[in-house]
């Protein structure tokens, strides 16, 4: 188990702050032994919780050119046909994955291809399951021309706890399925928008793993591993 690079600075300074607070308590509040011990225990628990936010477990990545692989760990909360206004301006199938604070917060490329569009949107911090969070919250939008042909749009969305979205892609980049394209600190949600004829392989409420769970199969003219 590794610690993700986005968490190392935060963890280092948090550890220093907790150590300093505990030393001050034992120095100037030495008589309150019970309180000091409780504070030490609470500090350890708080640091361990923060540590798990930034864990980066090893993954055996599943790759296939016409399969859409989960871009994040979490639970499928939306599968519906919607109008996508930012890039396509037409009807698309939306699949959304909610990332809780206990999930791994790395976001991964769901498909290999070329980044045709990228945009960062500053915004609000509504709870991630709010219907307007995908258009009102801080977010990034990435559109990839997949190797199989169809374009796929995926969006990192900040939530009530998440205050910082990090991304590692830009327009024109060639991306590989399963590789990291960003990080959402303290969790939130990822939306995917695919053509209406895409065959969804998951259900509402299903838990998925980034880089491993097959979310959907894109419609192509060629036969595939999962059928034509």
N, C-alpha and C positions, 0 to 999 in steps of 0.2 A: 504494500500500500504506500503510495507516494502522496505528498502534499502538493497541491496545485500551485503554480507560480503566483497566481493571483492572490493567494492567501498568506504567503510567506511574510510579507511586510506587516500585514495586519496582526498575524499571530505573534510575531516578534515583539511588537510594541505593546500588544495586549499582555503578553507574558511579563514584560518589564513593569507595566503599570500595576498588575496584580501582585507581583513580588514586592514592589515598593509600598503598596498599601498594607500588605501583611507585615512587612518589617516595621512600618510606622506604628501599627496597632500593637505589636509585641513590645515596641520600645516605649510608647507613651500610654498604653492601656494594659500594662502587664498584669494588673490585678484581675481583669475580666477574662479569666482563663477560658471559661465556657464559651463566651461570646467569640473570643479569638479563634477557638477551635472550629466553631460553626462557620466563621468567616473563611477560614482556610478551606474547609470542605466545600463551601459554596464557590470559592474561587476555582478550585480544581474542577468542579462540575461545569462551571461556566466556560473554562478554557477547553475542556473536552468537547463540549457542545460546539464551540467555535471551530475546533479542530476538525470535527466530522463534516462541517459545512464545506471545507476545502479539500476533502480527500479526493484522490485521483486513482481509482482502482484500475488494475490491468483488465483489458477487455479483448477477447477473441472476436475481432470484427467480422461481421457478415457483409460480403460485397457481391453485388450483381447489378448490371447496368440498368435494368428496368424495374428493380425493386426499390421501394422507398423504405429506408431503414430509420427506426426511431432516432430523432435528433437529440433526445434527452431522456433521462429517467423520469418516471412519473406515472400518472394515471390519465387515461383518455377521458376527456370530459365533454368533447364536442365532436360530432360527426354529422354534418349537414351541408346542404347546397345553399350557397350564399352569393351575393354580389360582391366582388372584390374590386374596390374603386381605385386603389392607388396605382396599380401597374396594368392589370389586364382590362379593367373596366367592363367585365362581363361576369357571367355565372361560373363559379368554381366550387369544387367540393372542399370544404374546410374540415381539417382534423386538428384538434387541439389537445395538447398534453400539459397537465398541471403538475408543476414541480413543487413539492412541499419542502419545508426547511430541512427535512431529514434525507432528502434525495441528493444524489450527486448533481452538482450544478453546472457541469460541463455541457456545452451544446456542440453537437457534431453535424457534419454535412450529411444530410439524408440521402444524397445522390452525388455521383461524380459528374463533372461537366465544367462549363465556363460561366463565371458570374457576369450576367448581362446588366444587372441593376443592383445598386446598393444605396441605402439612405438611412441615416440616423435621425430619429425624431425625439427631441426632448418633450417631456409631457408630465402628466400627473402620476399619482401612485394609488389608483383605485385597487381594491382587492382583485386578484387575478381572475376570479371567476365572474366578475362583473361584466355584463354584456358589452359595455362601452370601453373596457380596458384595452381591447385590441386597436382602438382608434384614438383613445385619449391618453393612454399611459406612455411613459418613456419606452421607446422601442427601436428596433432596427428591422429593416426589410431587405431581404436578399432574394434575388431571382436568378436561378441557375438553369441554363440550357443543358439538359441532361444528355448523356451519351446516347440514350435510347431515343432522343428526339424531343419529347414534350418538355415544356418549361415548368419548373416547380418554384413556387414562392414560399419562403419560410421566414418567420418573424419571431424574434426574441421580444418578450414583453415583460417589463418590470411590474412588480406588484406592490402591495402595501409595505412589505418589509424590504424588498429589493430597491436599492437606490443607485445602483451602478451596473450598467451593462457594458461588457467588454467584447470587442469583435476583432478578428484577425484576417478579415477578407476585404477586398476592394473590387470595384468593377474591372473586368478584364482578367481577373485571376482564374487559374485553372485549379479546381478543388477536387479532392478525392473523398469518396464515400467513407464515412466513419471517422475522418480526421476532425480535430477540433476546429470549429469556426468561431467560437466565443465562449463566454462565461457570464452567467447571471448571478451576482453575489446575493446569497440568501434565498435563492429560488424564485420562481414565478411561473411562467408558462411559455410554451412555444406553439405557434400556429403554423399549419401547413395548408397551402392552397394548390390543388391539383386539378387537372381536367375532369369534367363530369363523368367521363367513361372510365376513370380509374377504378380498379377493383380494390375496395378496402378490405384489409385482412384482420382488423381488430374490431372490438366492440366497446361501447360506452362502459366505463368503469374498469376496463382491463388495465393492468399494470404492465408497463413496458420498460425495456432497458435500452439506453442509448447505444447505438452501434451494433445492436444484436437483434432486436425485435423487428420483424417485417411488419410495416404499417400498411403498405398498399403495393399494388402492382400496376405500373403504368401500361397503357394500351399501346402496343407497337404492331408493326406488320410482320414481325419475325416471331418464330416460336421461341419459348424461353424455358428456363429450368422449371417453372411452375405452370407450364402450359401456354397455349397461344392466346 
